[in-house]
Amino acid sequence: MSQPKRKEETVGVEMKGEEALAYVLNDIGITKVFSTYSLPNMIKEMLKKYNIEVEFSMTVKDASWLAYAYAIENNSVGTIIQIPGSKLTDAVNVIAQAYMESVPLLVISSVRSHKDTGRARIGEFRTIDDLSNILSPITKTKERVISIEEITVTIEKAYKEAVSNRPRPSYVEISEDLFRAKAYPLSTAGQKPEKRTPDKNTVAKVAELLTNAKLPVIIAGYGVVLSDAEDMLVELAELLDSPVVTTFKAKGSISSKHKLFAGEGLGAFGTDASNYLIENADVILALGTRFTQLSTAGWSLKYKGILAHNNVDGEDIGKVFMPHVPVVADTGLFLRELLTQLKAKIKEKVNRGASDIIYKNQREAHSVKSHSGLWPIDVVKMLSTVGGFEKVYVDMSATTMDFVRLPINAKKSWYTAESLLERGIAVGGAIASKYVAYGITDLEGILPYLSLLEYKVDKIKGKIIVLNDGGANYIDVSSSDLPTITRSQTSINVNFDEIVKRTLGGVTVETLTELEEALKSADKKIVNVKIDPNFESVVVSRI
């Protein structure tokens, strides 16, 4: 980028690099960032000057999980600042999962120098490109800033890219040479996030199919949540009298109490009602879903009807199931146009008796055989009965999978991941949430974050529930595409009961009565639930 010729092209004030960074974050609406205690003081001071709150953690991995949770709860960008950038390698799995799960992160780091490289500086890799090359496959964009003038416009562009269309992490690295220089940063351009609009002719085809269908079924994916389209989803379902099945990530996009809600999960992980409806539907409208291995139980979904598949990212359409009508568009914009066209065709709400079909095909919920000890479904039932939570963050694992059957009645109150690259959503969510949030995890999901919990446990307004089977079981996807629960030949050799009591001030429970007391207790933030290692899941089969 060439140097500005006129002062009016700039912000009008000469700044050092750290002030230009704080200035642009404030300008694009960032009010909170996540970093480590080693963030240089000059940057801390500038962030404070521009009224940007900094949430500090011991490690960049911890900071990244808090940013991740902040992003999904607020449907906004989670901003991470790590100076120097070399420590970002500790957060690669978190950033990779954000990339796979459509979570917008703005990752800002530094290179020690762009002028004089290769001198074995502290915190420097072999070449200046090493870190950006590591992050390149798991970030939407990557930029390096080597002039103060460009700091503002580059970060604005990265922010826009992170939240446009399919949200994903964006990466910007700033040369630390700029923290020792002054210049006039360029003014930002006021760029707005882009949303892919639907083709009206394609929408008309979908509207025609739905109007003439005898039994249309809607599959709601996470794209509904990302585009704030939950209300339009319910409006569409009620207009067509169409049952709605959600993916695991889209729970809450329609209330579990709604008469048209047919369950969550597809194929072998679906409910009796959802499987019957999808197998007998003549038209299936899939909204904002990638048909992941987890939600579809290894792509075991069976259907005979016409499939119309909407997703904002065209690369995800046709990879698993080939649609008759592909719709590449933002799910919210697509639903708005679809409702407009349908309302021109349908003057009164259709009555297909969908709620009766759902009711007739529902078996007794969570029917399990008699057992001793606690099973995961016992915890699900108890939490459903006791309640008290506003948000739920779940690390999917062998012991926590049954939580997909937890009734969720409010939109944007359920958060999980389906790529399972890294556990940490439960701890990060419970700490970062401004609501009464419950984190649901297992031993593998809490042990790496004990230091984070030690000094941030007081920030938890809800609880972290650990379904502790001693690490005896895992989800196996190596033997078959169908995920199954398998007994491990090893276990996690750690006295977690003692850690919970001595270090975290929590409680260990082994009976339903103890569990109920712990869930109702206001002062017990960590609940260690001893799970029978031979438990049976109501969702995933055991082999």
HUSULRA-V371453 format. One record per backbone hydrogen bond with DSSP energy under -1.0 kcal/mol. CO is the residue of the C=O (numbers start at 1). NH is the residue of the N-H. E is the energy in kcal/mol with one decimal. If there is no record, write none. Layout:
co,nh,e
CO,NH,E
CO,NH,E
This chain:
co,nh,e
6,9,-1.6
7,10,-2.0
9,187,-2.5
15,183,-2.2
16,20,-2.2
17,21,-2.0
18,22,-2.0
19,23,-3.0
20,24,-2.2
21,25,-1.9
22,26,-2.1
23,27,-2.2
24,28,-2.2
25,30,-2.6
26,29,-1.0
31,53,-2.6
33,55,-2.7
34,81,-2.3
35,57,-1.6
36,39,-1.8
40,44,-1.9
41,45,-2.8
42,46,-1.4
43,47,-2.5
44,48,-2.1
45,49,-2.1
46,50,-1.7
47,52,-2.8
48,51,-1.7
53,33,-2.7
55,35,-2.2
57,37,-1.4
59,63,-2.1
60,64,-2.2
61,65,-2.0
62,66,-1.9
63,67,-2.1
64,68,-2.6
65,69,-2.5
66,70,-2.3
67,71,-2.3
68,72,-2.1
69,73,-2.3
70,74,-2.0
71,76,-1.7
78,106,-2.4
79,34,-2.6
80,108,-3.2
85,88,-2.3
86,89,-1.3
87,90,-1.9
88,91,-2.0
89,92,-1.0
91,95,-2.5
92,96,-2.8
93,97,-2.4
94,98,-2.2
95,99,-2.1
96,100,-2.2
97,101,-2.5
98,103,-2.8
104,78,-2.1
105,170,-2.8
106,80,-2.5
107,172,-2.8
108,82,-2.7
109,174,-2.6
110,85,-1.4
111,176,-2.6
121,124,-1.4
127,130,-1.1
129,133,-2.2
130,134,-1.8
131,135,-2.1
132,136,-1.3
135,138,-1.3
136,139,-1.1
141,171,-2.5
143,173,-2.7
145,175,-2.3
148,151,-1.0
149,186,-2.1
150,154,-2.3
151,155,-2.1
152,156,-2.1
153,157,-2.0
154,158,-2.3
155,159,-2.5
156,160,-2.3
157,161,-2.5
158,162,-2.2
159,163,-1.4
160,164,-1.2
162,168,-1.4
169,140,-4.1
170,107,-3.0
171,143,-2.0
172,109,-2.6
173,145,-2.8
174,111,-1.5
175,178,-1.8
176,179,-1.2
177,180,-1.4
178,17,-2.2
183,15,-3.4
185,11,-2.4
194,165,-2.9
196,330,-3.2
199,203,-2.2
200,204,-2.1
201,205,-1.5
202,206,-1.9
203,207,-2.7
204,208,-2.3
205,209,-2.2
206,210,-2.5
207,211,-2.2
208,212,-1.8
215,282,-1.0
217,285,-2.6
218,245,-2.9
219,287,-3.3
220,247,-2.3
221,224,-1.7
222,226,-2.6
223,227,-1.8
224,229,-2.8
225,228,-1.6
229,233,-2.2
230,234,-2.1
231,235,-2.2
232,236,-2.6
233,237,-2.4
234,238,-2.5
235,239,-2.2
236,240,-2.2
237,241,-1.2
237,242,-2.2
239,350,-2.4
243,218,-2.7
244,262,-3.0
245,220,-2.8
246,265,-2.6
250,253,-2.3
255,258,-1.5
258,261,-1.7
260,244,-3.0
263,246,-2.0
266,269,-1.7
267,270,-1.9
271,275,-2.4
272,276,-2.0
273,277,-2.5
274,278,-2.4
275,279,-2.2
276,280,-1.5
282,306,-2.8
283,217,-2.3
284,308,-3.0
285,219,-2.9
286,310,-3.2
287,221,-2.6
288,223,-2.6
292,296,-1.9
293,298,-3.3
294,297,-1.1
295,266,-3.1
296,300,-2.3
306,284,-3.3
307,324,-2.1
307,325,-1.9
308,286,-2.9
309,327,-3.0
310,288,-1.0
311,329,-1.0
313,316,-1.7
314,317,-1.3
325,309,-1.8
327,311,-2.0
330,334,-2.6
331,335,-2.6
332,336,-2.1
333,337,-2.1
334,338,-2.7
335,339,-2.7
336,340,-1.8
337,341,-2.2
338,342,-2.6
339,343,-2.4
342,346,-3.4
353,357,-1.8
354,358,-2.4
355,359,-2.3
356,360,-2.5
357,361,-1.3
359,362,-1.1
364,367,-1.0
374,532,-2.7
375,378,-1.1
375,379,-1.2
376,380,-2.0
377,381,-2.5
378,382,-2.2
379,383,-2.7
380,384,-2.3
381,385,-2.0
382,386,-3.1
383,387,-2.9
391,438,-2.6
392,415,-2.5
393,440,-3.3
397,401,-1.6
400,403,-2.1
401,404,-2.0
402,405,-1.9
403,406,-1.8
408,256,-1.6
413,392,-1.9
415,394,-2.7
424,428,-2.6
425,429,-3.0
426,430,-2.2
427,431,-1.9
428,432,-2.8
429,433,-2.1
435,437,-1.6
436,390,-3.4
436,391,-1.6
438,393,-2.9
439,465,-3.4
440,395,-2.8
441,467,-3.0
443,446,-1.3
443,447,-2.6
446,449,-1.7
447,450,-1.1
449,453,-2.3
450,454,-2.4
451,455,-1.3
453,457,-1.8
456,459,-1.9
457,460,-1.3
463,439,-2.8
464,527,-2.8
465,441,-2.5
466,468,-1.2
466,529,-2.8
468,531,-2.6
470,492,-2.4
472,488,-3.2
474,486,-2.7
476,484,-1.6
484,476,-3.3
485,543,-2.4
486,474,-2.1
492,494,-1.7
494,496,-1.8
495,499,-1.6
496,500,-2.8
497,501,-1.8
498,502,-3.1
499,503,-1.8
499,504,-1.8
500,506,-3.2
507,528,-3.1
509,530,-2.6
511,515,-2.3
512,516,-2.7
513,517,-2.1
514,518,-2.3
515,519,-2.6
516,520,-1.7
517,521,-1.0
525,464,-2.9
526,507,-2.3
527,466,-2.9
528,509,-2.7
529,468,-2.6
532,535,-1.9
541,485,-3.0
